[in-house]
Amino acid sequence: MWSPQQSMAQQQRTLGMTSAITLAGPKQIDHVRTEELVETLEQYNMSVSEEELNHRMEILSKLNNLVKEWIRESSINRNMPPNVADQVGGKIYTFGSYRLGVHHKGADIDALCVAPRHVDRSDYFTTFFDKLKEQEEVTDLRAVPEAFVPVIKMNFDGIEIDMLFARLALKEIPDTMDLKDDLLLKNLDQKCVRSLNGCRVTDEILRLVPNVENFRLALRAIKLWAKKHGIYSNALGYLGGVSWAMLVARTCQLYPNAVAATLVHKFFLVFSKWKWPQPVLLKQLDDVNLGFPVWDPRVNISDRYHLMPIITPAYPQQNSTFNVSMSTRTIMEEEFQQGLAITDDIMVHGRATWDKLFEPPNFFQKYKHYIILLASAATPEDQLEWCGLVESKVRHLIGNLERNQHIKLAHVNPECFPLYESNDQVSSNQPATPSPSDPPSLDTPVQTPTQTSEKTSEKPSENPSDKTLENNPVTDTPPISGVSGSGSTPAPSTPNPSSKPGKGEGLGSMWFIGLVFAKTEHLNVDLTYDIQSFTETVHRQAHQIKMMKDGMKIEARYVKRKQLQSYVPPNLLKRERKTSTSNSNPPQTPRNGTTTPKMSPTGDSNRSSNANNGASNKKRISENACDGYYKKAKIGDESSGQGDESPNQSIVPGGEDSNSTSFSLDESSNPSVSIGEAHKNTDSAGSQLVGASNSAALTKEQDASSVLHEGFICT
């Protein structure tokens, strides 16, 4: 029974910017739903065995000893007496999913190497890097000292590790040191502060939740949902691990006595009603005044234009979601709405099981127009670095496309796909591949069924390494200039015939971007400037960090949905279509990319009401459905600097059909209007001034439609 004494004790534990919405304890049905949630998560291998936990602890212990040994050697090389060098210490800290206790089998570990003041970052990327090379357990070792947060990446005895470095202004680093003290940041440079931020934020999140175990279980569920629905990637403009953790932590503060299943339901209730760009804060902003920039829209004008601010709780407070764009926010808002409808069916109506929440949407059937971005290099090592750099810049391409007046929404799939070649299908069903030695020119007029589009041209690059567009047109496509695939010749048999792994020019990776055009007849959209601006940004960055090598290329192609079979395994597409036929009502989608989507939950409720029709409905989607075709690509460079997990998470395409989505432009229409406002700046679209008020209001929960609003509070 829930006693008044317990309620009073819990009330004293209430955390956050506002009081809790309710202090009510869980009901018996809530415990049942939580047990069902645990069973469902186990089916997705979300738990870690005791053996693997011990293995990770052993690895961290070895790394910690290596750090101490390296710091001692560096100290002696600086003429420090050996007996003094034995006492200077050094330590490895963890952060991210491992520190939060929500990592899964095979997940990487985010670690931080903390050294005393006489050890430089240059030593870390030279002598310590060389020391790691000597270790038999270390493979795939690479350093990225030029990143926003400098990092060494490695595979240590089978576990991927991203290791940062920070030098404190202290003579010694004892084993008992806690990084919570803000004064530790005094006299540090920005890179050290950013490196420390990951650990400090993770520890602060754990201190700010009422019940850590309930928080962890709810966060596991939300992270799995976000990955399955393709909205887990800080680098690509969605939310990363630390951002999802803060949203779940805020939910825990608002419902401090709720169990995990209730927290998942309330998570979707809260953030489907959230009035973005009102910020999410877990505590009052600290006034430390050590001179480091903090997120404050009253002072920093640029902070006023952040679209989905989620503010880290440790000084210096930063927005962990500054990569979010109008398109990615619109997509996430839609997913929040659909998540609420599904969890209503699970928790309120009992018409669905938790499997329904984790069914991935059918990205390859959701849109009728796609851009395929291909990145290729000559060797696997070059491809690893090149793929990481390109992925870290894809959000700039999304921004360019959003500023195009004829594009309503650009939806990038976070999954990085290896090149796929449909050789069997080509030999029997498709015409021969056009000769790559004689590609059609972008200057050639494109004939459509209704009219002839005007000529467009692109100035050829003077530097062969800067060539950004390959002319491999596909058949029956609207004339979109500046993107491969806008011609009228037959479709090529393969995405890039010369880039098959192990042959020709090397390896390749692909990203898919779904496009929503304005519904204008005969529209000719010229994307030449948008694509060229993006590729120039990538090449400029590659030259700055001296990464550019022969064979590194970027190519953009435009295809229609029916032509994806040349880029995606046909049996995967067939399986998606077969699965989608069981759903009578496709999920609704936002009408445009600039407004908060409005969606009635009845559509999802009706679809999920079939969840109890048998075990076949429960098991129709497998997490590993694509394991035979796709392998997760590794990131070679991260520029977000949020101490987050690797953004390149696996998404399994499949699930619900949405052919009738309002996003889609009819395939029979022929866009034919040239764009002339490539330089138009709409960065501030949809932005509002945040933080002008020093008051907060959060409505008590009356029903499922209650609106939550949280202001920006400063003392």
Secondary structure by P-SEA (a helix, b strand, c coil): cccaaaaaaaaaaccccccccccccccaaaaaaaaaaaaaaaaacccccaaaaaaaaaaaaaaaaaaaaaaaaaaaaacccaaaaacccccccccccccccccccbbbbbbbbbbcccccccccccaaaaaaaaccccccccccccccccccccccccbbbbbbbbbccccccccccccccccccccccaaaaaaaaaaaaaaaaaaacccaaaaaaaaaaaaaaaaaacccccccccccaaaaaaaaaaaaaacccccaaaaaaaaaaaaaaccccccccccccccccccccccccccccccccccbbbbbcccccccccccccaaaaaaaaaaaaaaaaaaaaaccccccccccccccccccccccbbbbbbbbcccaaaaaaaaaaaaaaaaaaaaaaaacccccbbbbccccccccccccccccccccccccccccccccccccccccccbbbbcccccccccccccccccccccccccccccccccccccccccccccccccbbbbbbbbbccccccccccaaaaaaaaaaaaaaaaaaacccccccbbbbbbbccccccccccaaaaaaaaaaaccccccbbbbccccccbbbbaaaaaaaacccccccccccccccccccccccbbbbccccccccccccbbbbbccccccccccccccccccccccccccccccccccccccccccbbbbbccccccbbbbbccccc
